[in-house]
Amino acid sequence: MIFGLSSILFRSIFQPFRTMASAIPAQTPNAAQNLDKNELYSIGPGFWNVRGRFKILKLIDIETQMSIIQLRNGKFLVIDTVEMNDRLRQEIDQLTNNGEKIEAVIATHPFHTLAFPAFYQLYPKPAYYGTPRHLRRLTDIPWKGDLDDCNIRKKWEPEVEMRIPAGAEFINPQPESSNHFISVFVYHPASRTLHVDDTIMYAEKPGFLLKVFGYKDGAMAFHPSIKNAGLHPTAEAPYLFRDWMRNVLKDWPFDNICCAHMGVKMGGAHADVSALLERAEPLFDKISAKNKKKNPSGELPPGNHPNINVSGDECG
């Protein structure tokens, strides 16, 4: 059963970049290369990123991530979690006064759950906020709030901004085995850094096995599930997501992007994502036409929730 699930994840993630209409090579050099795992790296003023391991079939490390943001009050937000080791805990303890200065821990991706229970055991005092799926699945953590609540997403503005992509299912993504497209985007203006999990993927130096499956150096792409279950199955969904991304690019002049899978791009990230979005236009057209043919009424499947606000932080 474990092997079967891993195989599904393998197929969903390792579709070759060369077959994805949205994939592009990086437009600018990357200042962040060969980052070791489980170490704090300063990405910009008040922003640190940690690369974690996440292996498929026990062979291929597609990585995961955690970011830490320092607020003006001297406290910290932890964005997502990774598996801890002694060295990383010492670094976090030194940065945050043994965790006393961690104000909140925020889970941004519905399916990035594995490291949270252990992190909570180490740091139980901060407030924990998560996606609806985190609140449903990880019941041993006393969650303080749900990121589906716009008031939670606005809690740390203007220092930290959060938005949920339009045109995709956030509350109950299905099927769970492959629809890992959506995540909360987190932007830190002071460091001009964007933290995003599976929605956007970046591969600086993919390993040999990844290259066999078509991953190229410096490739950026939308998560492969955009081509099937990632977006709502309606004709308008691809364009809602596209327009939402356009507003993100207009409102957030980020220079760096931290992607869970599979790396960090320091410098020129805004140009890279802009090029990615522009290159994806034929893909959006294709998905829209397919959805219109299969679902001419444009109705959402049972259990899906409309998400059509393409501007701001969806609080209007």
VOGU-3710 file (C-alpha; in Angstrom, 3 decimals, decimal comma):
1> mifglssilf> 0,000/0,000/0,000  2,825/2,391/0,855  4,553/1,557/-2,406  1,311/2,117/-4,302  0,793/5,532/-2,746  4,393/6,479/-3,434  3,951/5,430/-7,047  0,929/7,709/-7,378  2,859/10,594/-5,854  5,797/9,790/-8,110
11> rsifqpfrtm> 3,659/9,978/-11,238  1,922/13,152/-10,091  5,145/15,011/-9,335  7,653/13,661/-11,827  5,927/14,368/-15,074  8,814/15,643/-17,170  9,266/19,389/-17,247  9,836/19,146/-20,992  6,266/17,924/-21,507  4,733/20,737/-19,481
21> asaipaqtpn> 3,683/23,714/-21,561  4,199/25,994/-18,583  7,818/25,071/-17,806  10,500/27,674/-18,474  14,231/28,008/-17,852  15,231/30,599/-15,271  15,610/34,064/-16,782  18,375/35,192/-14,413  21,252/33,621/-12,428  20,508/32,227/-8,985
31> aaqnldknel> 22,391/33,498/-5,927  21,214/30,508/-3,842  22,771/27,233/-4,937  23,646/23,944/-3,248  21,926/24,773/0,039  22,517/22,087/2,656  19,540/20,468/4,346  18,308/21,394/7,822  20,200/24,668/8,082  18,922/28,216/8,433
41> ysigpgfwnv> 19,767/30,344/5,397  19,283/34,089/5,324  17,376/34,968/2,158  16,916/38,655/2,939  16,425/41,033/5,885  14,344/39,222/8,498  13,723/36,129/6,355  15,299/32,670/6,679  14,606/29,464/4,767  15,339/25,841/5,647
51> rgrfkilkli> 15,551/23,085/3,053  14,186/19,756/4,269  14,220/16,259/2,831  11,159/14,584/1,349  11,873/11,410/-0,569  9,684/9,590/-3,058  10,148/5,804/-3,199  13,023/6,331/-0,727  15,193/7,343/-3,682  14,408/10,799/-4,998
61> dietqmsiiq> 14,571/13,819/-2,728  12,100/16,431/-3,971  12,700/18,517/-0,829  10,330/20,472/1,351  10,783/23,717/3,257  10,281/25,892/6,288  10,688/29,664/6,453  11,090/31,957/9,450  10,138/35,636/9,364  11,094/38,210/11,973
71> lrngkflvid> 8,425/40,774/12,783  9,053/44,375/13,803  8,150/43,512/17,392  11,140/41,152/17,491  9,035/38,000/17,405  8,961/35,383/14,663  6,539/33,571/12,376  7,382/30,008/11,353  5,952/29,212/7,916  5,581/25,433/7,441
81> tvemndrlrq> 7,821/22,886/9,160  10,450/20,293/8,278  11,847/17,281/10,079  14,129/18,577/12,817  17,607/17,535/13,854  19,751/18,751/16,743  21,675/21,309/14,692  18,557/22,919/13,256  16,904/23,036/16,657  19,969/24,759/18,100
91> eidqltnnge> 19,895/27,346/15,304  16,183/28,026/15,815  16,604/28,183/19,585  19,435/30,681/19,228  17,411/32,823/16,821  14,175/32,731/18,837  15,405/32,551/22,453  14,585/28,848/22,776  11,278/29,350/20,990  10,024/32,019/23,393
101> kieaviathp> 9,942/34,586/20,581  7,986/32,416/18,137  4,638/34,179/17,866  2,948/31,737/15,510  3,459/28,643/13,371  1,585/28,678/10,061  0,791/25,677/7,853  0,222/26,844/4,281  -0,228/23,644/2,259  -3,078/21,189/2,938
111> fhtlafpafy> -0,872/18,138/2,389  2,326/19,276/4,101  1,490/17,751/7,463  4,130/15,191/8,457  6,536/17,431/10,386  3,981/19,423/12,380  3,318/16,989/15,271  7,017/16,715/16,142  7,522/20,467/15,770  4,586/21,082/18,092
121> qlypkpayyg> 6,152/18,792/20,694  9,315/20,916/20,564  7,520/24,274/20,464  4,042/23,999/22,033  3,710/27,622/23,200  3,168/29,548/19,916  -0,246/29,858/18,294  -0,734/27,386/15,432  -2,686/28,267/12,285  -3,391/25,899/9,408
131> tprhlrrltd> -5,461/25,043/6,378  -8,855/23,360/6,831  -7,237/19,980/6,196  -4,648/20,556/8,930  -7,425/21,302/11,380  -9,289/18,145/10,331  -6,304/15,792/10,330  -3,934/16,939/13,066  -6,335/17,085/15,979  -3,622/16,757/18,645
141> ipwkgdlddc> -2,492/20,294/17,825  -4,716/22,999/19,391  -5,074/25,112/16,255  -5,751/28,776/16,976  -7,236/29,573/13,578  -7,980/28,579/9,987  -6,249/30,213/7,015  -9,550/30,050/5,160  -10,542/32,935/7,459  -9,457/36,178/5,807
151> nirkkwepev> -8,988/37,815/9,206  -6,289/35,257/10,012  -4,541/35,883/6,710  -4,588/39,638/7,380  -3,371/39,273/10,966  0,247/40,278/10,261  -0,273/42,804/7,466  1,454/44,868/6,214  4,582/43,040/7,412  3,453/39,682/6,032
161> emripagaef> 0,784/39,194/3,377  -1,038/35,962/2,523  -3,290/35,039/-0,379  -5,098/31,911/-1,582  -5,072/31,239/-5,345  -8,352/31,701/-7,193  -9,817/28,960/-9,363  -8,688/26,029/-7,212  -10,043/24,006/-4,293  -8,546/24,982/-0,936
171> inpqpessnh> -10,918/23,516/1,650  -11,186/19,948/0,344  -8,733/19,223/-2,516  -9,532/15,965/-4,306  -8,219/13,445/-5,142  -5,891/13,584/-2,178  -3,320/11,330/-3,840  -2,469/13,807/-6,591  -4,187/17,193/-6,223  -1,488/19,067/-4,331
181> fisvfvyhpa> -1,688/22,214/-6,458  -3,009/24,835/-4,066  -1,186/26,507/-1,190  -1,298/29,833/0,609  1,206/32,277/-0,887  3,146/34,222/1,775  4,930/37,463/0,877  7,434/39,329/3,051  7,896/42,849/1,642  10,959/43,733/3,748
191> srtlhvddti> 13,032/40,970/2,139  11,033/40,921/-1,117  10,635/37,166/-0,681  7,738/34,912/-1,702  7,195/31,597/0,101  5,122/29,129/-1,915  4,755/25,394/-1,688  3,648/23,085/-4,493  1,833/25,590/-6,721  5,131/26,766/-8,235
201> myaekpgfll> 8,117/24,425/-8,492  11,744/25,367/-9,058  14,645/22,995/-9,744  18,083/24,602/-9,546  20,230/21,474/-9,807  18,060/18,357/-10,140  19,794/15,058/-9,481  20,492/12,375/-12,052  17,186/10,536/-11,645  15,230/13,765/-11,911
211> kvfgykdgam> 17,077/14,632/-15,100  16,147/11,224/-16,495  12,526/12,300/-16,045  13,132/15,549/-17,885  13,926/18,035/-15,127  16,461/20,593/-16,327  18,768/22,929/-14,420  17,025/26,114/-13,372  13,557/25,022/-14,535  10,432/26,667/-13,105
221> afhpsiknag> 6,924/25,295/-13,602  3,466/25,101/-12,137  2,722/21,886/-10,262  1,813/19,132/-12,774  -1,663/18,713/-11,265  -2,638/22,002/-12,921  -3,228/19,873/-16,025  -5,836/17,642/-14,372  -7,389/18,057/-10,914  -5,418/21,072/-9,688
231> lhptaeapyl> -7,936/23,672/-10,825  -11,699/23,569/-10,520  -13,198/21,674/-13,507  -14,808/24,747/-15,051  -14,032/26,721/-18,183  -13,330/29,862/-16,175  -11,028/28,317/-13,547  -7,749/28,552/-15,534  -8,379/32,222/-16,267  -9,328/32,948/-12,662
241> frdwmrnvlk> -6,003/31,502/-11,585  -4,151/33,390/-14,335  -5,750/36,701/-13,360  -5,045/36,014/-9,694  -1,381/35,428/-10,549  -1,297/38,654/-12,554  -2,500/40,563/-9,509  0,105/38,878/-7,318  2,806/39,948/-9,761  1,409/43,490/-9,841
251> dwpfdnicca> 1,063/43,841/-6,063  4,101/41,925/-4,829  7,495/42,988/-6,291  9,298/39,927/-4,926  12,891/39,302/-5,930  13,285/35,879/-4,271  11,075/32,796/-4,265  11,280/29,856/-1,856  9,590/26,759/-3,317  9,005/23,590/-1,317
261> hmgvkmggah> 9,827/21,530/-4,396  12,686/21,851/-5,081  14,648/24,956/-4,212  15,192/28,672/-3,689  15,676/31,283/-6,404  17,424/34,388/-5,074  17,302/37,327/-7,439  15,172/37,749/-10,538  12,319/35,548/-9,309  9,642/38,055/-10,313
271> advsallera> 10,820/37,967/-13,927  10,923/34,166/-13,838  7,357/33,823/-12,556  6,147/36,471/-15,007  7,668/34,497/-17,880  6,184/31,275/-16,507  2,708/32,789/-16,426  3,011/34,226/-19,922  4,248/30,916/-21,318  1,301/29,106/-19,703
281> eplfdkisak> -1,388/30,942/-21,704  -1,823/28,111/-24,264  -2,094/25,676/-21,364  -4,856/27,757/-19,774  -6,708/27,810/-23,106  -6,388/24,041/-23,439  -7,600/23,361/-19,895  -10,522/25,756/-20,311  -11,639/24,108/-23,554  -11,377/20,648/-22,015
291> nkkknpsgel> -13,382/21,698/-18,958  -16,052/23,388/-21,073  -16,501/20,212/-23,101  -16,724/17,975/-20,038  -18,654/20,401/-17,845  -20,672/22,793/-20,038  -22,835/23,925/-17,122  -19,770/25,054/-15,166  -21,010/23,495/-11,933  -18,542/22,617/-9,211
301> ppgnhpninv> -18,414/18,980/-8,055  -19,996/18,141/-4,684  -17,667/19,083/-1,858  -15,902/21,831/-3,828  -16,093/25,463/-2,812  -16,119/28,547/-5,050  -13,029/30,717/-4,908  -13,308/33,414/-7,535  -11,847/36,529/-5,931  -8,844/37,314/-8,115
311> sgdecg> -7,596/40,436/-6,350  -6,427/41,424/-2,907  -6,470/38,887/-0,111  -9,977/37,533/-0,749  -11,410/39,380/2,240  -13,844/41,495/0,247
//
